Amino acid sequence: MRVFAHRPQSINKLKARIREEIEAIFIETLQRVTTNLRAYKPQQLRTLISDAGIYSYAAICALSLHELFDNPWDKDFNQRCIKLLLEHLKLPKQVEAVMVSLIEGQGSQSPDAYVQLLLSEAALVGKALLVIEDLIVFAVHGGMGTLLTVCQC
């Protein structure tokens, strides 16, 4: 059996390259959003997509929080983030319990169905970056400076 010693290095190089590209996209988006921050209407995205799309957006965020911050000491942070996001998206109070259960890992849901539903929104066809922009504006307005830390995985 032949062992490839270079394989882990190439994987690490690929990961580094992907991380650099994600950071570049994030920085470009952040610059564009912050320069247009005064023109941005806080509920702009909320008015463009359906209730199912908004729910999917929140569910993707909840599942991401579970994936990224799955430690007991992160529980308060996760719950605070999702509560602020639900207020931002103007979702009903009843949704909070479901989102908290997603954050806590109850159930075995995958974000794939939510992503597909969100991407199928007519207002987001070819403009899915609007979701990222909305999330950045939410984080900047809400003082959630940890967004930068999250994106530097």
Backbone bond lengths (Angstrom), bond angles and torsions (degrees), N, CA, C in turn:
res aa  C-N    CA-C-N  psi(-1)  N-CA   C-N-CA  omega(-1)  CA-C   N-CA-C  phi
1 M - - - 1.442 - - 1.526 108.47 -
2 R 1.287 115.56 129.82 1.460 121.59 -177.96 1.534 109.67 -91.68
3 V 1.303 115.53 132.43 1.458 120.92 179.65 1.518 108.34 -103.88
4 F 1.311 115.56 130.42 1.461 120.63 179.23 1.526 108.94 -97.10
5 A 1.319 115.11 105.05 1.465 119.91 -178.79 1.525 111.48 -73.27
6 H 1.319 116.73 -26.18 1.461 119.28 -176.01 1.529 112.90 -81.27
7 R 1.288 117.15 -12.62 1.461 119.64 -174.62 1.535 113.74 -60.97
8 P 1.347 120.04 -49.07 1.463 118.32 178.82 1.526 112.54 -60.23
9 Q 1.330 116.48 -34.53 1.459 119.14 178.79 1.522 110.35 -65.76
10 S 1.330 116.60 -42.18 1.461 118.69 -179.46 1.530 111.08 -67.85
11 I 1.314 117.02 -34.44 1.462 120.19 176.04 1.520 109.77 -65.55
12 N 1.334 116.30 -43.15 1.467 119.61 178.60 1.520 111.14 -63.91
13 K 1.330 117.14 -38.10 1.463 120.22 177.36 1.526 110.40 -65.03
14 L 1.326 116.21 -41.88 1.461 120.80 178.71 1.528 110.70 -63.14
15 K 1.337 116.57 -44.13 1.465 120.29 177.72 1.525 110.71 -60.74
16 A 1.326 116.23 -43.01 1.471 120.21 179.84 1.524 110.68 -63.26
17 R 1.325 116.46 -41.50 1.466 120.58 179.90 1.531 111.03 -65.23
18 I 1.322 116.40 -43.60 1.464 120.70 178.15 1.525 109.78 -62.55
19 R 1.346 116.77 -44.12 1.461 120.79 178.85 1.528 110.60 -59.78
20 E 1.340 117.16 -43.10 1.467 121.14 178.73 1.526 111.33 -62.06
21 E 1.330 116.71 -42.51 1.463 120.24 179.78 1.530 111.37 -66.06
22 I 1.317 116.85 -41.07 1.465 120.55 178.00 1.521 110.08 -63.86
23 E 1.332 116.61 -43.64 1.465 120.10 178.64 1.523 110.95 -61.84
24 A 1.332 117.11 -41.17 1.470 120.52 179.66 1.528 110.75 -63.44
25 I 1.336 116.77 -43.92 1.466 120.80 178.36 1.525 109.87 -63.68
26 F 1.324 116.41 -43.09 1.458 120.78 -180.00 1.525 111.03 -61.84
27 I 1.329 116.75 -46.27 1.465 120.73 -179.02 1.523 110.57 -64.24
28 E 1.329 116.83 -42.71 1.471 120.46 178.35 1.530 110.67 -61.26
29 T 1.322 116.12 -44.90 1.466 120.35 179.35 1.524 110.77 -65.17
30 L 1.323 116.50 -43.26 1.460 120.34 179.53 1.522 111.20 -61.65
31 Q 1.326 117.24 -41.31 1.465 120.64 178.24 1.526 110.74 -63.90
32 R 1.326 116.35 -43.99 1.463 120.27 -179.92 1.526 110.88 -64.30
33 V 1.313 115.93 -42.10 1.461 119.73 -179.03 1.522 110.77 -67.91
34 T 1.325 117.61 -44.31 1.465 118.96 -177.53 1.521 111.94 -68.34
35 T 1.327 118.15 -31.44 1.467 118.61 176.72 1.521 111.24 -71.85
36 N 1.316 116.87 -27.34 1.466 120.94 179.89 1.527 112.31 -103.54
37 L 1.329 116.59 15.68 1.459 120.73 -174.23 1.522 112.68 -60.57
38 R 1.312 116.81 -36.67 1.465 118.98 -179.58 1.524 111.71 -68.74
39 A 1.317 116.45 -30.94 1.466 119.83 -179.24 1.526 111.76 -83.01
40 Y 1.334 117.40 -16.07 1.458 121.14 -176.60 1.520 110.57 -75.01
41 K 1.289 115.46 130.60 1.460 121.01 175.95 1.529 107.28 -94.28
42 P 1.332 118.08 124.23 1.458 121.30 -173.77 1.525 115.01 -51.44
43 Q 1.317 118.95 -32.89 1.459 120.39 -177.99 1.524 112.55 -104.98
44 Q 1.309 116.52 21.74 1.459 120.44 -176.31 1.530 112.02 -58.99
45 L 1.320 117.85 -50.94 1.461 120.63 -178.76 1.529 110.59 -64.21
46 R 1.307 116.84 -39.34 1.465 121.87 -178.57 1.524 111.59 -57.22
47 T 1.322 116.36 -32.33 1.463 119.65 -178.94 1.526 112.26 -84.52
48 L 1.320 117.66 -13.45 1.464 120.79 -176.74 1.520 114.02 -90.01
49 I 1.329 116.92 -28.38 1.465 118.80 -174.32 1.528 111.00 -117.94
50 S 1.325 114.80 162.91 1.469 121.61 -175.53 1.527 111.53 -72.71
51 D 1.322 115.16 170.18 1.465 120.52 176.51 1.528 110.84 -61.56
52 A 1.331 116.88 -37.91 1.468 120.20 177.99 1.528 110.36 -64.34
53 G 1.322 116.84 -37.71 1.463 121.04 177.21 1.516 111.78 -65.68
54 I 1.324 116.65 -42.07 1.464 121.38 178.05 1.527 110.02 -64.33
55 Y 1.332 116.80 -42.39 1.463 121.06 177.91 1.529 110.02 -61.81
56 S 1.325 116.39 -41.81 1.465 120.62 178.94 1.522 111.06 -62.98
57 Y 1.312 116.58 -42.02 1.466 122.97 177.38 1.533 109.31 -56.35
58 A 1.331 116.76 -49.19 1.464 121.33 -179.96 1.531 111.35 -64.38
59 A 1.329 116.95 -41.17 1.464 120.81 -179.53 1.526 111.32 -65.12
60 I 1.322 117.71 -39.90 1.466 121.18 177.27 1.528 109.53 -61.41
61 C 1.320 116.51 -42.78 1.471 120.44 178.68 1.528 110.80 -64.24
62 A 1.334 117.17 -42.53 1.466 120.86 179.68 1.526 110.85 -63.29
63 L 1.320 117.01 -44.60 1.462 120.47 178.83 1.527 111.31 -65.68
64 S 1.320 116.84 -35.02 1.466 120.68 177.48 1.523 110.97 -67.66
65 L 1.327 116.65 -41.23 1.464 119.94 176.53 1.524 110.42 -60.46
66 H 1.333 116.61 -41.28 1.469 119.88 177.70 1.528 110.78 -62.38
67 E 1.307 116.39 -42.96 1.465 120.99 -178.62 1.531 111.67 -66.68
68 L 1.316 116.80 -41.33 1.463 121.20 -174.68 1.524 113.84 -86.07
69 F 1.312 117.11 -32.57 1.462 121.30 -174.62 1.521 110.04 -128.80
70 D 1.324 116.04 69.22 1.461 121.49 -175.24 1.530 111.14 -102.18
71 N 1.313 116.96 43.23 1.457 121.28 178.23 1.522 108.87 -117.13
72 P 1.326 116.73 151.59 1.469 118.77 -179.76 1.533 113.07 -57.20
73 W 1.317 117.07 -34.93 1.469 119.87 -178.29 1.529 112.76 -74.25
74 D 1.327 117.71 -10.21 1.464 121.70 178.07 1.529 113.02 -91.98
75 K 1.322 116.67 -4.66 1.467 120.81 -173.26 1.534 112.32 -56.96
76 D 1.326 117.47 -48.33 1.472 120.15 -178.88 1.524 111.35 -63.41
77 F 1.333 116.26 -42.17 1.467 121.10 178.62 1.523 110.35 -59.74
78 N 1.326 116.42 -48.01 1.465 121.21 -179.44 1.526 111.73 -60.13
79 Q 1.312 116.11 -45.78 1.464 119.50 -178.47 1.524 111.55 -66.98
80 R 1.338 116.41 -37.41 1.467 119.48 177.63 1.526 110.24 -65.29
81 C 1.337 116.39 -43.71 1.471 120.51 179.65 1.519 111.75 -60.44
82 I 1.319 116.36 -47.86 1.463 118.64 -175.88 1.529 110.31 -69.20
83 K 1.325 117.55 -35.39 1.465 119.70 178.10 1.528 110.27 -63.48
84 L 1.334 117.10 -44.44 1.467 120.77 177.97 1.529 111.16 -63.77
85 L 1.330 116.68 -39.56 1.462 120.30 179.43 1.528 111.05 -65.04
86 L 1.317 116.68 -42.25 1.466 120.18 179.50 1.527 111.00 -63.82
87 E 1.334 116.58 -36.44 1.466 119.72 175.30 1.525 110.13 -66.15
88 H 1.334 116.23 -42.87 1.467 121.35 179.09 1.528 110.84 -59.61
89 L 1.325 115.86 -41.12 1.464 120.70 -177.77 1.528 112.45 -85.14
90 K 1.314 116.10 -4.99 1.467 122.14 -179.72 1.534 112.19 57.12
91 L 1.330 115.12 42.29 1.462 120.14 175.71 1.528 108.79 -84.84
92 P 1.336 117.61 151.28 1.465 120.46 -178.91 1.531 111.88 -63.04
93 K 1.305 115.94 153.97 1.468 122.90 -178.33 1.531 111.53 -58.11
94 Q 1.331 117.69 -30.35 1.464 121.50 -178.29 1.530 112.09 -63.00
95 V 1.311 117.40 -24.97 1.466 121.69 -177.72 1.529 110.89 -71.10
96 E 1.324 116.99 -25.32 1.466 120.86 -175.60 1.529 112.37 -57.43
97 A 1.325 117.97 -42.65 1.466 121.16 -179.10 1.527 111.32 -61.46
98 V 1.316 116.39 -40.24 1.469 120.52 179.23 1.525 110.11 -66.06
99 M 1.329 116.77 -43.99 1.462 120.76 -178.67 1.527 111.37 -66.54
100 V 1.322 117.07 -37.76 1.466 120.58 177.04 1.523 109.71 -64.14
101 S 1.323 117.47 -39.02 1.470 119.54 177.84 1.529 110.92 -65.73
102 L 1.333 117.81 -34.59 1.468 120.19 175.58 1.524 110.55 -66.92
103 I 1.322 117.12 -40.59 1.462 121.22 178.10 1.522 110.61 -61.83
104 E 1.320 116.27 -38.21 1.463 120.96 -177.62 1.525 112.65 -80.80
105 G 1.323 117.39 -2.28 1.457 120.54 176.02 1.511 114.36 82.03
106 Q 1.314 117.86 14.52 1.455 120.55 178.27 1.520 108.16 -74.73
107 G 1.292 115.98 127.87 1.462 120.04 -175.17 1.518 108.94 92.12
108 S 1.286 115.52 172.95 1.470 119.27 -177.64 1.521 109.75 -125.50
109 Q 1.312 115.49 50.76 1.459 119.30 -176.16 1.521 111.32 -81.31
110 S 1.304 113.76 144.89 1.457 122.02 175.49 1.523 107.56 -107.16
111 P 1.328 117.33 147.09 1.464 118.88 178.80 1.528 113.45 -72.74
112 D 1.322 118.30 -9.65 1.469 121.71 -173.88 1.529 113.37 -55.52
113 A 1.327 117.16 -46.72 1.473 119.71 -178.84 1.526 110.68 -64.30
114 Y 1.327 116.12 -39.59 1.469 120.06 178.86 1.526 111.23 -66.57
115 V 1.326 115.72 -40.48 1.471 119.98 178.87 1.522 109.82 -62.88
116 Q 1.328 117.14 -45.93 1.464 120.62 -179.96 1.528 111.45 -61.93
117 L 1.331 115.99 -42.13 1.463 119.36 179.08 1.526 110.66 -63.62
118 L 1.321 116.70 -43.16 1.463 120.54 -179.50 1.523 111.01 -65.49
119 L 1.328 116.68 -42.42 1.465 119.99 -179.61 1.524 112.71 -69.90
120 S 1.335 117.00 -19.62 1.468 119.59 179.16 1.531 112.44 -82.98
121 E 1.317 117.27 -4.55 1.466 120.93 177.43 1.525 109.16 -63.23
122 A 1.312 116.59 130.23 1.472 121.22 -177.58 1.529 112.31 -57.29
123 A 1.319 117.32 -38.15 1.470 120.86 -177.65 1.526 112.74 -71.91
124 L 1.340 117.24 -14.94 1.462 120.43 -177.50 1.523 113.74 -104.64
125 V 1.321 117.59 -1.59 1.462 120.27 179.72 1.528 108.34 -62.62
126 G 1.318 115.06 116.68 1.461 121.10 -178.28 1.516 113.66 75.76
127 K 1.341 116.64 1.79 1.467 120.30 -178.32 1.530 111.00 -135.81
128 A 1.318 117.35 36.69 1.461 120.70 -178.09 1.526 112.00 -64.83
129 L 1.315 116.82 -18.36 1.456 121.05 177.85 1.533 111.62 -61.87
130 L 1.332 116.95 -19.63 1.467 120.68 177.00 1.530 111.65 -58.49
131 V 1.327 116.49 -33.20 1.464 120.12 179.44 1.526 109.54 -67.04
132 I 1.330 116.65 -44.96 1.465 120.96 178.86 1.524 110.07 -63.56
133 E 1.318 116.36 -43.54 1.465 119.99 178.65 1.525 110.78 -60.56
134 D 1.329 116.91 -42.75 1.459 120.48 179.20 1.525 110.51 -63.16
135 L 1.315 116.55 -40.62 1.461 120.67 179.75 1.527 111.07 -66.11
136 I 1.325 116.83 -38.72 1.467 120.27 177.95 1.525 110.09 -66.26
137 V 1.320 116.98 -45.51 1.467 120.26 178.64 1.528 109.82 -61.35
138 F 1.315 117.28 -42.29 1.464 121.27 176.74 1.526 110.25 -58.14
139 A 1.327 116.73 -46.20 1.463 120.82 -178.56 1.524 111.61 -65.91
140 V 1.325 116.81 -42.36 1.465 120.61 -179.53 1.530 110.27 -67.12
141 H 1.307 117.15 -45.22 1.470 120.70 179.81 1.516 111.42 -67.64
142 G 1.323 116.29 -34.62 1.459 120.04 -177.50 1.512 113.62 -85.60
143 G 1.325 117.84 -2.22 1.450 120.68 -179.96 1.513 113.23 73.02
144 M 1.308 116.69 22.72 1.454 120.27 -178.58 1.527 109.25 -86.09
145 G 1.315 117.19 71.11 1.458 122.21 -176.60 1.513 113.51 -62.57
146 T 1.314 117.85 -14.73 1.452 120.16 -179.58 1.520 112.24 -70.98
147 L 1.323 117.79 -8.51 1.464 119.93 177.61 1.520 109.95 -57.17
148 L 1.329 117.34 -39.75 1.459 120.67 178.84 1.519 110.26 -63.13
149 T 1.326 117.39 -40.46 1.455 121.21 178.64 1.522 110.35 -64.13
150 V 1.320 116.89 -43.07 1.464 121.64 -179.85 1.518 110.59 -59.69
151 C 1.319 117.23 -42.70 1.455 120.83 -175.32 1.520 113.26 -75.91
152 Q 1.324 118.13 -7.92 1.452 120.02 179.68 1.517 111.66 -98.15
153 C 1.347 117.46 12.67 1.455 123.32 -178.18 1.476 113.85 -16.53
